[in-house]
Amino acid sequence: MEIHDTRQLAASLGLAERSYHEFIHQPALSVGLYLLPAGSDDPQQPHTEDEVYYVVSGTGRIVVGDDEQAVGPGSSIFVAAEVEHRFQQIAEALTVLVFFAPAEYSLRPQLRTNL
């Protein structure tokens, strides 16, 4: 069993000036915490795995493909693998749990090192 306190994770991310911290990584699933300050830009690119976002706190909007919706505490968003997506118009700092299935980057093609 693993137990994590997202408040402590968020505090440590803020101190480290990083926006994302993966805290569970298993072959079939990974989970991380994503922090986006108010007014910031979300730089992420499409992932090779399906993902679910759960907004813990904050408000803004999310664009997934051609769809745009408001998000706030309690919002859960499914994003299929390879679909363009990002948070925008972040009015209040967003704290978001991110779930990847299978684990993030597990389906990304491996780079060949022997040419």
MOBEL-V573379 format. One record per run of one state. SS is the DSSP state (~ for helix, > for strand, _ for the rest). FROM is the first residue (numbers start at 1). TO is the last residue. If there is no record, write none. Layout:
# MOBEL-V573379
SS/FROM/TO
SS/FROM/TO
This chain:
# MOBEL-V573379
_/1/5
~/6/16
_/17/19
>/20/26
_/27/28
>/29/36
_/37/49
>/50/64
_/65/66
>/67/71
_/72/75
>/76/79
_/80/84
>/85/101
_/102/115
